[in-house]
Amino acid sequence: MVASVQGTHIVPDRVAVVGAGMVGLATAWFLQEAGVEVTVLDREGVAAGASWGNAGWLTPGLATPLPEPAVLKYGVRAVLSPSSPVYVPPTASPRLISFLTRFARNSTAGRWKTAMEALVPINRQALNGFDALAKAGVEAETYEAKSFLAAYRTEAERSVLLEEIEHIHAAGQGIEFEAITGDDAREIEPSLSDEIGAAIRLHGQRFINPGEYVNMLADSVRARGGKIVTGVTVKDIVDEIRGVRIVTADGESTPYDAVVMATGAWLGDLARQFGVRTVVQAGRGYSFSVPIAHVPAGPVYFPAQRIACTPLGDRLRVAGMMEFRKPDAKLDPRRIDAIVEAARPLLRDADLDARTFEWVGPRPCTPDGLPLIGATSSPRVFAAGGHGMWGITLGPITGQLLAETITTGRTPVELAPFNPLR
């Protein structure tokens, strides 16, 4: 291995990225921009974790901390119900109970505001990350949302998001919107049922087909000389004097100049030995695809039910739920049923019984709602994860800023609040 020197900083020549989701591949791609040779390792495959079946929204204006005061309004009985939008299994482990205790402690107005202010600088740059990839020839498309509607049964329900938008603005983040009637919403999107009595129309948003996008990003990494090795489990990362060594479950040991851990909900498994004490808990989301008579021109959101709908080709992806349990637990059909029953009265002419691609994926959540991005206790080992629901939106800009950190030795101001050792 030959590493170059930039001032007093040694620029790594060969970097391993563990994790082939949006965050890991974006980091690999931007490292390549700086001339670094990259190898991406994943135990399953490209976009196999939380990246494939999510809603695919590029909505930095709505990228807010997951711990929020509204979460505290859920009673114990509610979160123990499999039909609840937020679900905690009654057999929660001590580790999960510890996470939820810290999560609840951060779900106050004051702590939400502090976390929101920390996210604003990176949120402002989020779409620039996608634009940088497109400008450099990554062929994956981002789609302008011709309409983006948050729909409600009543004006009273709508007041919750209007109040949140006020708080988002107060934290320094801009988002353009207008409050409209249910009839106005149906005129924009005939796919909404007569149950909808009020809505908010958001402007300047985008969306992607996440599985397609991440796979095309992987194709670009390969085309630029990067290696993507799937079906390999990283068992250990050994920090050595002049580099790091990746040890896989099959006994192979390979040296690199630096390693990026971008393993999503499994981040803590490798990161703990490098001083990362923040628990990364899987907040699992579900989705499926259905035919619908009128495919919306953009995303449709039902905030009261926590259901996100995205047009993908001639079908509608319906996603939702937040389920705190082990990341690799089996799909719980009761959660799919809960989404179906919540969405059925709100959508017009959607065949919810003709579902395909039923999916569950583990979002990597932190107790304070902020990601873990940057160097660990080893200057050669970096973390990139814990984005919660916003790994797709913030993935490219995370990769761009982390690649800058790795190759220059300087931490961009946008990443300062996300120190993995906090």
Secondary structure, DSSP 8 states (H G I E B T S, - for coil): ---EEETTEEE-SEEEEE--SHHHHHHHHHHHHTT-EEEEEESS-TTTTTTSSS--EE-GGG---S--GGGGGS-HHHHTSTTSSEE--TT--HHHHHHHHHHHHT-SHHHHHHHHHHHHHHHHHHHHHHHHHHHTT-----EE-S--EEEESSHHHHHHHHHHHHHHHHTT----EEEEEHHHHHHH-TTB-TT--EEEEE-S-EE--HHHHHHHHHHHHHHTT-EEEES--EEEEEE-SSSEEEEETTS-EEEESEEEE--GGGHHHHHGGGT--S--EEEEEEEEEEEBSS--SS-EEETTTTEEEEEETTEEEEEEEEEES-TT----HHHHHHHHHHHTTTBSSB-TTS-EEEEEEEEEE-TTS--EEEE-SSTTEEEEE--GGGHHHHHHHHHHHHHHHHHHS---GGGGGG-TT-
